[in-house]
């Protein structure tokens, strides 16, 4: 049984702009340091984890070799 009164739905495209986005004025200069301040902290944390894992692997390799 099919729906006879059902109109096809319009699927929004990923690449189309909405009317509100087209009407917004261009943004001014953005301070990247304030926008991405958490990135430096995350990179430091990832670096510390990487160093700890490498040291753990070196330690395990010395234990296994003996």
C-alpha positions as CSV (number, residue, x, y, z in Angstrom):
1,X,0.0,0.0,0.0
2,X,1.6,3.3,-1.0
3,X,1.0,6.9,0.2
4,X,-0.6,8.8,-2.7
5,X,-0.5,12.3,-1.0
6,X,3.0,12.1,0.2
7,X,5.2,14.8,-1.3
8,X,8.9,14.0,-1.9
9,X,11.1,15.4,0.9
10,X,13.8,17.8,0.0
11,X,17.1,16.6,1.4
12,X,19.5,19.4,2.2
13,X,22.8,19.3,0.5
14,X,26.0,19.4,2.4
15,X,27.3,22.0,0.1
16,X,24.4,24.4,-0.1
17,X,24.2,27.5,2.0
18,X,21.2,28.4,4.0
19,X,19.5,31.8,3.6
20,X,20.6,32.9,7.1
21,X,24.3,32.0,6.5
22,X,24.3,34.0,3.2
23,X,22.8,37.1,5.0
24,X,25.3,37.2,7.9
25,X,28.1,39.8,7.6
26,X,31.7,38.6,7.2
27,X,33.3,38.0,10.6
28,X,36.1,40.3,11.8
29,X,39.6,39.2,12.7
30,X,39.6,36.2,15.0
31,X,42.1,35.9,17.9
32,X,43.3,32.3,17.2
33,X,45.1,32.1,20.6
34,X,41.9,32.6,22.5
35,X,39.9,30.3,20.1
36,X,42.4,27.4,20.3
37,X,44.0,27.8,23.8
38,X,43.0,24.3,24.7
39,X,44.9,22.8,21.8
40,X,48.3,23.6,23.3
41,X,47.3,21.9,26.6
42,X,46.1,18.8,24.7
43,X,49.3,18.6,22.6
44,X,51.4,18.7,25.8
45,X,49.2,16.0,27.3
46,X,49.6,13.8,24.2
47,X,53.4,14.4,24.2
48,X,53.7,13.3,27.8
49,X,51.6,10.2,27.1
50,X,53.8,9.4,24.1
51,X,57.0,9.7,26.0
52,X,55.7,7.6,28.9
53,X,54.6,4.9,26.4
54,X,58.0,4.9,24.6
55,X,59.8,4.6,28.0
56,X,57.4,1.7,28.9
57,X,58.2,-0.1,25.7
58,X,61.9,0.4,26.2
59,X,61.6,-0.9,29.8
60,X,59.6,-3.9,28.7
61,X,62.0,-4.7,25.9
62,X,64.9,-4.7,28.4
63,X,63.0,-7.0,30.8
64,X,62.0,-9.4,28.0
65,X,65.5,-9.7,26.6
66,X,67.0,-10.9,29.9
